[in-house]
Amino acid sequence: MKGLSELSYDDRLKLLNLERLEICRLRFNLLSCYKIIFGLVHIDREAFFKLCTSCTRRHPYKLFKHHSRISVRSNFFAERVINAWNGLPADHRDFSSFPKFKRSLQHCVLTATVVNDALLHDCN
């Protein structure tokens, strides 16, 4: 399309009805996390995640977050996705099947902060 080069990145996204790359990555990470946790891919869940058995808030599939003094670890997929996953509100998430979970994520406005943490807002 002509004339898009003069527009800012955010304006081009609005005009084309697209999401920011960070948001697409976050959505993909959450879907990948679901597949790993529920055994839909041939990856050992224990190698990536540990379910938090004593946690009772939010939803029953909350993940344990490792604390590390090394900032490099925060860039790993298994660490990067945990805050977003644990932030999923139980009353707006349907964990019963992958298509239902994917659909429920589509009705959620995802926003990513500068420090790679993820917040979920306005889930319908």
C-alpha positions in Angstrom: 0.0 0.0 0.0 1.3 3.4 -0.9 1.7 6.1 1.8 2.3 3.7 4.7 6.0 4.6 5.1 5.1 8.1 6.4 2.9 6.6 9.2 4.2 5.4 12.6 4.4 1.7 13.4 1.3 2.0 15.7 -0.7 3.9 13.0 0.2 1.3 10.4 -1.0 -1.5 12.7 -4.3 0.2 13.3 -4.9 0.9 9.7 -4.1 -2.7 8.7 -6.0 -4.1 11.8 -2.9 -6.0 13.1 -1.5 -6.6 16.5 2.0 -5.7 17.7 4.6 -8.4 17.2 5.1 -8.6 21.0 1.4 -9.4 21.5 1.5 -12.0 18.7 4.5 -13.6 20.4 2.8 -13.6 23.8 -0.3 -15.2 22.4 1.8 -17.9 20.6 3.8 -18.5 23.9 0.6 -19.0 25.8 -0.7 -21.4 23.3 2.6 -23.3 23.3 2.5 -23.4 27.1 -1.0 -24.9 27.0 0.2 -27.6 24.6 3.2 -28.5 26.8 1.2 -28.5 30.1 -1.6 -30.7 28.7 0.7 -33.1 26.8 -0.4 -32.1 23.2 3.3 -32.1 22.1 6.0 -34.7 22.8 7.9 -32.5 25.2 8.5 -33.4 28.9 6.4 -30.9 30.9 8.7 -31.4 33.9 11.7 -30.2 31.8 10.0 -26.8 31.3 7.4 -26.3 34.1 6.5 -27.2 37.6 2.9 -26.9 38.6 2.4 -24.9 41.8 0.4 -27.4 43.9 -0.1 -25.1 46.9 -1.4 -22.2 44.9 -5.1 -21.6 45.1 -5.6 -18.2 43.4 -6.5 -17.6 39.8 -6.7 -21.1 38.2 -5.6 -24.7 39.0 -2.8 -24.8 36.5 -0.6 -22.1 38.0 3.1 -22.6 37.4 6.0 -22.3 39.8 8.3 -19.4 39.0 12.0 -20.0 39.7 13.9 -17.0 41.1 17.3 -16.4 39.7 19.9 -13.7 40.2 21.0 -14.1 36.6 18.9 -12.0 34.2 19.7 -14.3 31.2 17.3 -16.9 32.5 14.3 -14.4 32.2 14.7 -14.7 28.4 14.1 -18.4 28.3 10.6 -19.4 27.0 9.8 -21.4 30.2 10.5 -18.3 32.3 9.1 -15.7 29.9 5.6 -17.2 29.7 5.0 -17.9 33.4 3.8 -14.4 34.5 1.3 -14.3 31.6 0.2 -17.9 32.2 -0.3 -17.3 35.9 -2.1 -14.1 35.2 -4.9 -15.8 33.3 -8.1 -15.3 35.2 -9.9 -18.6 35.9 -13.3 -17.3 35.2 -12.4 -16.2 31.7 -10.3 -19.2 30.6 -11.5 -22.5 29.3 -8.9 -25.1 29.8 -11.2 -28.0 28.7 -9.7 -28.2 25.1 -7.1 -26.5 23.0 -9.6 -24.9 20.5 -11.7 -23.5 23.4 -8.6 -22.2 25.1 -7.4 -20.6 21.8 -10.9 -19.0 21.4 -10.9 -17.6 24.9 -7.5 -16.0 24.3 -8.9 -14.3 21.2 -11.4 -12.5 23.4 -8.6 -11.2 25.6 -6.7 -8.0 25.1 -3.1 -8.8 25.8 -0.5 -6.1 26.6 3.2 -6.6 27.1 5.3 -4.3 29.3 8.8 -3.2 28.6 10.4 -5.8 30.9 8.9 -8.8 29.0 6.4 -9.4 31.7 2.8 -9.8 30.5 -0.4 -8.5 31.7 -3.9 -9.5 30.6 -6.7 -7.0 30.5 -10.3 -6.8 29.4 -11.0 -10.5 29.0 -14.6 -11.0 27.8 
